[in-house]
Amino acid sequence: MIVGPALRAGAVLASVAGATLPFSALAVDAWGGRQAAWSTVLGAALATVLAVASVVLAVWAHDKPQRVFLTALLGGFLGRLILFGGGIALLATATEFPVA
């Protein structure tokens, strides 16, 4: 199993997101205000978690039989879709952030 490259790839994704997020949040804060900046931060955090999860799942399933790999691929798509949709619905209903 190639766990090391998966963890390195996940760490790189998280590091890039962490390095660019403050600049993005400042730019959005200057352009759209504090709520838009928080929306950007929460959206970027959700996207980063989903990207790291997809990389780790793909690397885990790489050396498995085809049936397990395709099940993990489809399950990963569905799981990320449900997580992303739930996160967006939660942010739209539980906060006063602009939906757009």
N, C-alpha and C positions, 0 to 999 in steps of 0.2 A: 504494500500500500504506500502511496506517496503523500503522506500526511504533511511532511515538511513543506513541500511546495504549496500546498493548499493554505497552510497557516501563513506562509510568507506572502502569498497573493492576497489573502484577506487582510493582513497587516498593511500591505502597500495600499490597498483600496481605502482602508480606514485612515491611514496616514495622509493620503492625498485629500480625502474629504475633510479631515481635520485641519489641514494646512490651508485649503482654499475657502473653507466656510467662513472664517472671520472676515475676510475681504468681501466675500459675497454678501454677508449679512450687513456690513457697513454700507456697501453700495446700495442695497435695497432699502436700508433704513434712511439713507439720504434721499432716495427717490420716492419711496412709498410710505414711509413712516414706520413706527415701532411694530405695529401689528403685522405688516407685510414682512418685516425682518424676522419676526418670530415664526411666521408661516414658512419662510425660507429655511430657517434653521430646522424646524420640525420635519419639513419635507425632505431636506437633505439627510437628516438622521435616518428617516424611514428608508430612503433610497439606499443609503450605505448599508444598513442592516440587511436589506433584501439582496444587495449585490454580494456581500460577503457570504450570506447563506447559500446563494446559488453557486458560488465558486466552491465552497466546501462540499456541498452536495454533489456537484459534478465530479470533483476529484474523488470523493468517496465511492461513487458509483462507477468510476472509470474501469476498474479491473474486475467488476462483477459480470455475471452472465448477461446476455442481451435483454432478457426478460426483466431482470432486476434493474438494469440500467434504464430501460424505457419506463418502467414503473416509477423509479425515482425521478426521472425527468418530468413525467406527466404529473406526479404527485407534487414535485417542487413547483411546477407552474401553477397548479391549482392552489397550493398552500400560499405561495407568494401573492397570487391574485386575491385570495380571501384576506390575507393579512393587510395588503395595500388598500383594498376596498373598505375593510373595517376601520383602518386607520383614518382614511379620508372621511368616512361617514362619522366617525367619532369626533374628528376635528371640526367638521361642519356643524354637527349638532350640539356638541358640549362646549364649544368655545365661541367667542364673538369674532373670530378671524374672518376676513372676507373670503367667501367661497371661491371667487375667481382666482 
